[in-house]
């Protein structure tokens, strides 16, 4: 899956595609203005902050290699990520 995002070095309308890997589930988290997704390529839960310039995807949790993460949801009030 690809995400269209602002180019990190140009602040005047240049966008580029960011490869998110094999996304199984994706959710928007409004308090941090971020998207979180599960990726089957490396069995991980990832986050990208949309309101931070030059933001890069970060792995927030890595599962075992045998795990196949599917759906994802967030509870913004309790700050829980549910997979």
C-alpha positions as CSV (number, residue, x, y, z in Angstrom):
1,X,0.0,0.0,0.0
2,X,1.2,3.5,-0.8
3,X,0.5,6.8,1.0
4,X,0.7,10.1,-0.6
5,X,2.7,12.5,1.7
6,X,4.5,15.8,1.6
7,X,8.1,15.6,0.5
8,X,10.5,16.0,3.5
9,X,12.8,18.7,2.0
10,X,10.3,20.8,0.1
11,X,7.6,22.8,1.9
12,X,5.7,24.1,-1.1
13,X,3.5,21.4,-2.4
14,X,5.8,18.6,-3.5
15,X,4.3,15.2,-2.6
16,X,5.7,11.7,-2.9
17,X,4.4,8.1,-2.3
18,X,5.5,6.3,0.8
19,X,5.5,2.5,0.6
20,X,3.8,1.1,3.7
21,X,4.3,-2.6,2.9
22,X,1.7,-5.3,2.9
23,X,-1.0,-3.5,4.9
24,X,-3.7,-5.7,6.4
25,X,-5.4,-3.1,8.6
26,X,-5.3,0.6,8.9
27,X,-6.8,3.1,11.3
28,X,-6.7,6.9,11.9
29,X,-5.9,8.1,15.4
30,X,-7.3,11.6,15.9
31,X,-5.6,12.8,19.1
32,X,-2.1,12.4,17.6
33,X,-3.3,12.9,14.0
34,X,-1.6,9.7,13.0
35,X,-2.3,6.6,11.1
36,X,-1.5,3.1,12.4
37,X,-1.4,0.0,10.4
38,X,-0.4,-3.7,10.6
39,X,2.1,-5.0,8.1
40,X,2.6,-8.6,7.1
41,X,6.0,-8.0,5.5
42,X,7.7,-7.7,8.9
43,X,4.9,-8.7,11.3
44,X,4.7,-5.3,12.9
45,X,2.4,-2.5,14.0
46,X,3.5,0.9,12.6
47,X,2.6,4.6,13.1
48,X,3.0,7.7,11.0
49,X,2.3,11.1,12.5
50,X,0.6,13.2,9.9
51,X,1.1,16.6,11.6
52,X,4.8,16.3,12.0
53,X,7.0,17.6,9.1
54,X,9.4,15.0,7.8
55,X,7.7,12.3,9.7
56,X,8.8,8.8,8.9
57,X,7.0,5.5,9.7
58,X,8.0,4.0,13.0
59,X,7.5,0.5,14.2
60,X,5.7,0.7,17.5
61,X,5.5,-3.1,18.1
62,X,7.2,-6.0,16.4
63,X,5.4,-9.4,16.6
64,X,7.1,-12.8,16.1
65,X,7.9,-13.9,12.6
66,X,5.1,-16.5,12.7
67,X,2.4,-13.9,13.5
68,X,0.2,-12.5,10.8
69,X,-1.3,-9.3,12.0
70,X,-4.7,-8.5,10.5
71,X,-7.1,-5.9,11.7
72,X,-6.3,-2.9,14.0
73,X,-8.2,-0.4,16.0
74,X,-7.4,2.3,18.6
75,X,-9.1,3.5,21.7
76,X,-7.9,7.1,21.8
77,X,-9.3,7.8,25.3
78,X,-7.4,4.9,26.9
79,X,-4.5,5.0,24.4
80,X,-4.9,1.3,23.5
81,X,-4.0,-0.3,20.2
82,X,-6.1,-3.4,19.6
83,X,-5.1,-6.1,17.0
